[in-house]
Amino acid sequence: MAKYERWLEGDFTELLNWIHRDISNASATVSYEDGSDISIGDIEVAVRVYERYSMAGGNRVSLNVTLVGRGRELFVSAITSGGSQAVFWKINTIGEETFLDLCRDSVENYISNYQ
């Protein structure tokens, strides 16, 4: 499992669409599995789940992205799972790290373009 978390300022819907576009267009093997959106008062939460085939591991890896926003204050949490072929412990997490890098790079590029 690999994790990336970041506080930033921006537009909730714009960042959500930005991340979705970057992840979806990164590879022909990336698939958008499902998502969930909820607003509670002035707080917005979106969860997105993606999968992709990892050539390095010869298996599929999942990426869960959660975006929380209140006004222009945003928090992103991205966590990968899968990608290991071992039975009792985790080895070969290259596919997870690579998938997570897509989300990390997307968020950091958003920050560079809008802040």
C-alpha positions in Angstrom: 0.0 0.0 0.0 1.2 3.5 -0.9 -0.3 6.8 0.3 -0.2 10.4 -0.7 -2.1 13.2 1.2 -2.1 16.9 0.5 -3.8 20.1 1.8 -4.2 22.8 -0.9 -6.4 25.6 -2.0 -8.5 25.5 -5.2 -11.9 24.7 -6.7 -13.4 21.4 -5.6 -15.1 20.5 -8.9 -12.2 21.7 -11.0 -9.6 19.6 -9.1 -11.9 16.6 -9.0 -12.2 16.7 -12.8 -8.5 17.5 -13.2 -7.5 14.4 -11.3 -10.0 12.2 -13.0 -8.9 13.3 -16.5 -5.2 12.8 -15.7 -5.6 9.4 -14.2 -8.1 8.2 -16.8 -5.9 9.3 -19.7 -2.6 8.0 -18.3 -2.9 4.4 -19.7 -5.1 2.3 -21.8 -5.4 -0.1 -18.9 -6.8 2.4 -16.4 -10.5 2.0 -15.7 -12.8 4.1 -13.5 -14.5 1.6 -11.3 -17.0 3.7 -9.3 -17.3 6.8 -7.2 -19.5 8.5 -4.5 -20.3 12.1 -3.9 -21.9 13.8 -0.8 -22.3 17.3 0.5 -22.9 17.9 4.2 -23.6 21.6 4.8 -20.6 23.4 3.2 -18.4 20.3 3.1 -18.1 18.3 -0.1 -16.6 14.8 -0.3 -15.9 12.8 -3.4 -14.5 9.3 -3.6 -13.1 7.7 -6.8 -11.8 4.2 -7.4 -9.6 3.3 -10.3 -7.8 0.2 -11.5 -5.0 -0.5 -13.9 -2.9 -3.3 -15.1 0.6 -3.3 -13.7 3.1 -4.6 -16.2 5.8 -4.7 -13.5 3.7 -7.0 -11.3 1.7 -8.8 -13.9 -1.5 -7.9 -12.0 -4.1 -5.2 -11.3 -3.6 -2.4 -8.9 -6.4 -0.1 -7.4 -6.2 3.5 -6.5 -8.7 5.2 -4.2 -8.9 9.0 -4.3 -10.8 10.9 -1.7 -11.3 14.7 -2.1 -12.7 16.8 0.7 -13.5 20.4 0.3 -14.9 23.4 2.3 -14.9 26.5 0.2 -11.4 26.8 -1.4 -9.8 24.6 1.3 -9.2 21.1 -0.1 -7.7 17.9 1.1 -6.7 15.0 -1.1 -6.0 11.4 0.1 -4.9 8.8 -2.4 -4.2 5.2 -1.4 -3.2 2.3 -3.7 -3.6 -1.4 -3.0 -3.0 -4.7 -4.8 0.0 -5.3 -7.0 1.7 -8.0 -4.9 1.9 -11.6 -5.8 3.1 -12.9 -2.4 0.9 -14.9 -0.1 2.0 -13.9 3.3 3.8 -10.5 2.9 3.9 -7.7 0.4 6.6 -7.7 -2.2 6.9 -5.9 -5.6 5.0 -2.7 -4.9 6.4 -0.9 -8.0 3.0 -1.0 -9.6 1.3 0.7 -6.6 3.9 3.4 -6.4 3.7 4.1 -10.2 -0.1 4.4 -10.0 0.1 6.7 -7.0 2.6 8.9 -8.9 -0.2 9.6 -11.4 -2.3 11.1 -8.7 0.5 12.9 -7.0 1.7 14.5 -10.2 -1.8 15.5 -11.1 -2.4 17.3 -7.9 1.1 18.9 -7.9 0.5 20.1 -11.5 -2.8 21.6 -10.5 -1.1 23.5 -7.7 1.6 24.7 -10.1 -1.0 26.0 -12.6 -3.4 27.6 -10.2 -1.4 28.9 -7.2 
